[in-house]
Amino acid sequence: MKIKSLFLLTLLSSLFSTLSAQTGISVSPPRSYYTGTAGQSTTNTILVTNPSATHTLEMTVTLNDWKYDTQGSNVIQEPGTLPTSMASWISIRPQSYFSLAPGESREIELVVTPPAGKESSDVPVHTALVYFTQTNPIDSFNESGALVKVSVRTGVKVYHRQPSAPAPDIDFYDFAYNKKAKQLKLGMVNQGNTWTDGTVVTDLVRQDDGTRIKMENVIVYTLPGDRREVVLPLPEKLKPGKYIASSTFTYEGDQELIKVAELTFTHE
């Protein structure tokens, strides 16, 4: 009986791994960028692929609003509810419902047409989230061996800005040491007129002996007006002492731009 039970668990695990490997969807690129004036239509292509060797996927395309919170996480909302929404500007071609045979790929066009009245005086960047969702769930097994229905969904972030020259501008507004949480917190704000991505690089220097410690890099994505609180956990075995923390944020403009913030703190 024990051997049979072991065999059953092994079989279920094998089935779960196999079915999981056969379900999924590949969408490229994950972000789609547009620039244009009111009334001007611009088209980008999204390649959707079914990697399964056995299952046909029935797909539907839907639209939502999204934004970043202060931690950089995505906040998803109903279409048309955010001031930055461009969900109503997007047309799906050739249609928003389609099938993908095993191994098949298909090009889907996202056509963006800003309506009249959305001129440069409006918010500088509009966004939407395009979801590609499987509507025919596939039988699979969970870790307990129970039969479940599995479907997949993935999204493409869409960005649009006016054709005026991009002027990225990131600034720091806070840099603080949290003794209780044993972490640093770096406050950033996007004061420019375009989406701006970059990497926060932080080094610590222990003033007692000059020891330099490199902390983990953090990639930051922002939209105009975003305020970001970047949490930088201190190393677990950081020695007590007085430290100088130096954080740099590097991003692209007409040339590579660098902002620097420094903080002196005592770690106990």
C-alpha positions in Angstrom: 0.0 0.0 0.0 2.8 2.4 0.8 4.4 1.6 -2.6 1.1 2.3 -4.4 0.6 5.6 -2.5 4.2 6.7 -3.4 3.6 5.7 -7.0 0.3 7.7 -7.0 1.9 10.8 -5.6 4.8 10.5 -8.1 2.3 10.1 -10.9 0.3 13.1 -9.8 3.4 15.2 -9.4 4.5 14.1 -12.9 1.1 15.0 -14.4 1.2 18.3 -12.6 4.6 19.2 -14.0 3.8 18.0 -17.5 0.5 19.9 -17.7 2.0 23.0 -16.1 4.7 23.0 -18.7 2.1 22.7 -21.4 0.1 25.7 -20.3 1.2 29.2 -20.8 1.4 32.1 -23.3 4.2 34.1 -24.6 3.6 37.8 -25.4 6.3 40.1 -26.9 7.1 42.9 -26.3 5.8 43.4 -22.7 5.6 47.2 -23.2 4.4 49.2 -26.1 5.3 52.9 -26.5 3.5 55.5 -28.6 4.0 59.2 -29.5 1.5 61.2 -31.4 -0.9 64.2 -31.6 -4.7 64.2 -31.2 -6.4 62.4 -34.0 -3.2 60.7 -35.2 -3.3 56.9 -35.3 -0.2 54.9 -34.5 0.1 51.1 -34.7 2.4 48.7 -32.9 2.4 44.9 -33.2 2.3 42.4 -30.4 3.4 38.8 -31.1 1.4 36.2 -29.2 2.6 32.6 -29.1 1.1 29.3 -27.7 4.1 27.3 -26.5 2.1 24.2 -25.8 2.7 21.1 -27.9 -0.8 19.7 -27.4 -3.4 22.3 -26.3 -5.2 24.9 -28.4 -5.7 28.3 -26.6 -8.8 30.3 -27.0 -7.8 33.9 -26.4 -9.5 37.2 -25.6 -8.1 40.7 -25.4 -9.3 43.2 -22.8 -8.3 46.6 -21.6 -7.7 48.1 -18.1 -6.2 51.2 -16.5 -3.0 50.9 -14.4 -0.6 53.0 -12.4 2.3 52.6 -10.1 2.0 53.0 -6.3 4.8 54.5 -4.2 6.5 51.1 -3.9 6.5 50.7 -7.7 3.8 47.9 -7.7 1.1 47.9 -10.3 -2.4 49.1 -9.3 -5.0 47.8 -11.8 -8.3 49.6 -12.2 -11.3 49.5 -14.4 -10.8 51.1 -17.8 -11.6 54.8 -18.0 -11.3 55.4 -14.2 -7.8 57.1 -14.0 -7.0 60.6 -15.3 -4.2 59.0 -17.3 -6.4 56.4 -18.9 -6.0 55.7 -22.6 -8.0 52.5 -22.7 -10.7 54.1 -25.0 -8.0 55.2 -27.5 -7.0 51.6 -28.3 -8.4 49.4 -31.1 -7.5 45.7 -31.4 -6.9 44.3 -34.9 -7.8 42.1 -36.6 -10.1 41.2 -33.6 -10.1 40.8 -29.9 -11.0 37.0 -29.9 -8.8 34.4 -31.6 -7.5 30.8 -31.3 -3.9 29.7 -31.2 -3.1 26.1 -32.2 -0.2 24.3 -30.5 3.0 26.1 -31.3 1.2 28.8 -33.3 2.1 32.5 -33.2 -0.1 35.4 -34.2 0.5 39.2 -34.6 -2.1 41.4 -33.0 -2.1 45.1 -33.8 -2.7 47.7 -31.1 -3.9 50.9 -32.8 -3.8 54.1 -30.6 -5.7 57.2 -31.7 -5.8 60.0 -29.1 -9.1 61.9 -29.4 -9.5 65.6 -30.1 -9.0 67.7 -27.0 -6.1 65.6 -25.6 -3.5 68.2 -26.4 -0.2 69.1 -24.7 -2.0 70.8 -21.8 -3.4 67.5 -20.7 -1.4 65.0 -18.5 1.9 64.4 -20.4 1.7 60.6 -20.4 -1.4 58.3 -20.7 -1.3 54.5 -20.1 -3.4 51.4 -20.4 -2.9 47.7 -19.7 -3.8 45.2 -22.5 -4.7 41.7 -21.2 -4.4 38.5 -23.2 -6.5 35.9 -21.4 -7.1 32.2 -22.1 -10.8 31.4 -22.0 -10.7 27.6 -22.3 -9.2 26.3 -19.0 -7.1 23.1 -19.1 -7.3 20.3 -16.6 -4.3 20.0 -14.3 -3.5 18.9 -10.7 -2.6 21.0 -7.7 0.1 19.9 -5.2 -2.5 17.9 -3.3 -3.4 15.9 -6.4 -6.8 17.5 -6.8 -8.0 18.2 -10.3 -8.1 21.9 -11.1 -8.8 24.1 -14.1 -5.8 26.2 -15.2 -6.0 29.2 -17.5 -3.3 31.9 -18.1 -3.3 35.7 -18.5 -0.6 38.1 -19.3 -0.5 41.8 -19.9 1.2 44.4 -22.1 1.7 47.9 -20.7 0.9 50.7 -23.1 2.3 54.2 -22.9 1.5 57.3 -24.9 3.0 60.8 -24.8 2.7 64.0 -26.8 5.3 64.6 -29.5 7.0 67.4 -27.6 10.7 66.8 -26.8 11.1 64.4 -23.8 12.5 66.1 -20.7 13.2 63.4 -18.1 13.8 64.8 -14.6 14.2 62.7 -11.5 14.9 64.2 -8.1 15.4 63.0 -4.6 13.2 64.4 -1.8 14.2 62.2 1.1 16.9 59.8 2.3 16.4 58.3 5.8 17.6 55.5 8.1 15.0 53.3 9.8 16.7 51.8 12.9 13.9 49.5 13.8 13.5 48.0 10.3 17.2 48.0 9.6 16.8 49.7 6.2 17.3 52.9 4.3 14.5 54.6 2.4 15.1 56.8 -0.6 12.4 59.1 -1.8 12.3 60.0 -5.5 9.9 62.0 -7.7 9.5 62.1 -11.4 9.2 65.9 -12.3 9.7 65.4 -16.0 7.2 64.9 -18.9 8.0 61.3 -19.8 8.3 57.8 -18.4 11.7 57.4 -16.8 13.5 54.2 -15.8 16.8 53.7 -14.2 18.9 51.9 -11.5 19.5 52.9 -7.9 23.1 51.9 -6.9 23.9 52.2 -3.2 27.3 51.9 -1.4 28.0 52.0 2.3 31.3 53.2 3.8 32.0 52.4 7.4 33.8 55.5 8.8 35.7 53.6 11.5 37.8 51.5 9.1 36.9 52.6 5.6 35.2 49.3 4.7 33.0 49.7 1.6 29.9 47.6 1.1 27.9 47.4 -2.1 24.2 47.0 -1.6 21.8 45.3 -4.1 20.9 47.4 -7.1 17.2 48.4 -7.5 15.6 49.0 -10.9 12.9 51.8 -10.7 10.2 52.5 -13.2 8.3 55.9 -13.0 5.7 58.0 -14.8 5.4 61.8 -14.6 4.3 62.9 -11.2 5.1 59.6 -9.5 6.7 59.6 -6.1 8.7 56.5 -5.3 9.8 55.2 -1.9 12.8 52.8 -2.6 13.4 50.5 0.3 17.1 49.5 0.8 17.5 46.6 3.3 20.8 46.7 5.2 23.0 43.6 5.1 22.0 41.2 7.9 25.5 41.1 9.5 26.3 44.8 9.1 28.7 45.8 11.9 27.7 48.5 14.3 29.2 51.9 13.5 28.9 55.2 11.7 28.2 54.9 8.0 28.0 57.1 4.9 25.4 55.8 2.4 25.7 57.1 -1.2 22.9 56.3 -3.7 23.0 57.2 -7.4 20.2 57.0 -9.9 21.3 56.7 -13.5 18.8 57.3 -16.3 18.7 58.3 -19.9 17.9 61.8 -21.4 19.6 63.6 -24.2 22.6 62.1 -22.4 23.1 59.8 -19.5 21.9 61.6 -16.3 23.0 60.9 -12.7 21.5 62.0 -9.5 23.3 61.5 -6.2 22.0 61.4 -2.6 24.1 60.9 0.6 23.2 60.0 4.2 25.2 59.7 7.3 23.8 57.4 10.0 24.8 55.3 13.0 24.0 51.6 12.9 23.7 49.9 16.3 
